[in-house]
Amino acid sequence: MKVEPNLLLAVATGTALVLLVLTAGTFGRPDYLFRYSVIAIGFSACYVVLNTLIESRAVAPPRPMVSREVRALPWAAFIPAFVLLSAAVPVILTGRDFALLVIVCTVLFGLTVRSAMRVRPAGT
């Protein structure tokens, strides 16, 4: 069974985003955990839907983030690493509101999900 690299990138970024939401809710403002969860789910869904609509009108839709070229891999690996390192920020700076950090990382997660959706199955 072969694992699609773009799907693996989206899963890794999503796992890091869940960790960010949990650490922001625990070490940030504790009453904002529900708010961060709604932001992460809502913004990622909106990003994927709106990006799909915009790409359907494009003349040449963009390629997936991870391709067979070796040069594309380091840039794609930067996204889950950035989100994972962002999950450490609430531990260091406790008691603050991290909604903007959650929004930025959610948009990056939406970018990886949209990249995984662009990949066509091998039989098609």
C-alpha positions in Angstrom: 0.0 0.0 0.0 1.5 3.3 -1.1 0.9 6.4 0.9 0.3 9.6 -1.0 2.9 12.2 0.2 0.4 15.1 -0.1 -2.1 13.3 2.1 0.7 12.5 4.6 1.6 16.2 4.6 -2.0 17.2 5.3 -2.3 14.6 8.2 1.0 15.8 9.7 -0.1 19.4 9.6 -3.5 18.6 11.0 -2.0 16.7 13.9 0.2 19.7 14.6 -2.8 22.0 14.4 -4.7 19.9 16.9 -1.7 20.1 19.2 -1.6 23.9 18.8 -5.3 24.3 19.6 -4.9 22.1 22.7 -1.8 24.0 24.0 -3.3 27.4 23.2 -6.5 26.4 25.1 -4.5 25.0 28.0 -1.6 27.5 28.4 -3.3 30.5 26.9 -6.7 31.8 27.9 -8.4 28.6 29.2 -11.9 29.9 28.4 -11.0 30.2 24.7 -10.5 26.5 24.0 -13.9 26.2 22.3 -13.2 29.4 20.4 -9.9 28.1 19.1 -11.6 24.8 18.1 -14.3 26.7 16.1 -11.7 28.9 14.5 -9.6 25.9 13.4 -12.6 23.9 12.0 -14.4 26.9 10.4 -11.4 28.6 8.8 -10.0 25.4 7.3 -13.4 24.5 5.8 -13.9 28.0 4.4 -10.4 28.0 3.0 -10.8 24.7 1.2 -14.3 25.6 -0.2 -13.3 29.1 -1.4 -10.0 27.9 -2.8 -11.8 25.2 -4.7 -14.1 27.8 -6.2 -11.2 30.1 -7.1 -9.2 27.3 -8.7 -12.1 26.1 -10.8 -12.1 29.4 -12.6 -8.3 29.4 -13.1 -6.9 28.8 -16.5 -4.1 26.5 -15.2 -4.8 25.1 -11.8 -1.8 24.8 -9.5 0.1 21.6 -9.0 0.2 19.7 -5.7 2.8 20.8 -3.2 4.7 17.5 -3.2 5.6 16.3 -6.6 8.3 14.0 -8.0 10.8 16.8 -8.0 13.1 16.7 -5.0 13.2 20.5 -4.7 9.6 20.8 -3.7 10.0 18.6 -0.6 11.9 20.9 1.7 9.3 23.7 1.2 6.5 21.4 1.9 8.1 20.0 5.0 8.4 23.5 6.4 4.6 23.8 6.9 4.1 21.1 9.5 7.3 22.1 11.2 6.2 25.7 11.5 2.8 24.6 12.9 4.5 22.2 15.3 6.9 24.9 16.5 3.9 27.3 16.8 2.4 24.9 19.3 5.3 25.6 21.6 4.6 29.4 21.7 1.6 29.1 24.2 3.8 27.1 26.6 6.4 29.9 26.6 4.1 32.9 26.6 1.3 31.8 28.9 -2.0 33.6 29.5 -2.4 35.4 26.2 -4.9 35.2 23.4 -3.5 33.1 20.5 -6.4 33.4 18.0 -4.2 35.0 15.3 -1.6 32.2 15.5 -4.4 29.6 15.3 -5.8 31.4 12.2 -2.4 31.5 10.4 -1.8 27.8 11.1 -5.3 26.9 10.1 -4.8 28.6 6.7 -1.6 26.6 6.3 -3.5 23.4 7.1 -6.1 24.3 4.5 -3.3 24.8 2.0 -2.0 21.3 2.6 -5.5 19.8 2.5 -6.2 21.5 -0.8 -2.9 20.2 -2.1 -3.9 16.7 -1.2 -7.3 17.1 -2.9 -5.5 18.1 -6.2 -3.8 14.8 -6.6 -5.5 12.5 -9.1 -5.8 8.8 -8.4 -3.3 6.6 -10.2 -5.9 4.9 -12.3 -7.3 8.1 -13.7 
